[in-house]
Amino acid sequence: MKNHIQALRGDRRITQQELADAVGVTRQTIISLENGRYNASLSLAYKLARYFERTIEELFIFEEEES
């Protein structure tokens, strides 16, 4: 799932490690989220949205899978 985490992190001028510490995950999780290799759990999505003062919908780009 695509997201705006890297851009928002850049706007705040924080490192991946600082974001990871703020939301209680590893730096590797943040890297994987930013690269689209990992989809955040609902709990982590809420923490990230709260941290960036955005809604989940503003943070993550939902793309429906074609069947």
C-alpha positions, -999 to +999 in steps of 0.1 A: +000+000+000+014+034-009+016+061+016+029+096+023+051+087+053+084+096+038+072+130+026+056+139+059+087+127+078+108+149+055+085+179+062+091+174+099+128+168+094+129+136+115+148+105+109+133+070+103+146+061+138+130+091+154+096+082+138+101+045+148+108+055+184+077+078+185+053+051+173+070+021+190+083+001+160+117-006+145+135+015+120+132-015+096+094-013+099+095+024+088+118+016+059+095-012+048+064+010+051+081+038+031+091+013+004+057-003+002+069-037+012+049-038+044+013-028+052+007-012+085-016-029+110-046-009+119-031+000+153+001+012+137-018+032+110-037+050+139-004+058+157+012+072+125-019+092+116-020+106+152+017+114+151+014+133+118-019+149+128-036+134+097-064+109+091-055+074+080-070+082+046-047+112+042-017+091+052-023+059+032-033+055-005-059+028-008-059+010-042-085-017-048-072-050-062-088-060-095-104-094-094 
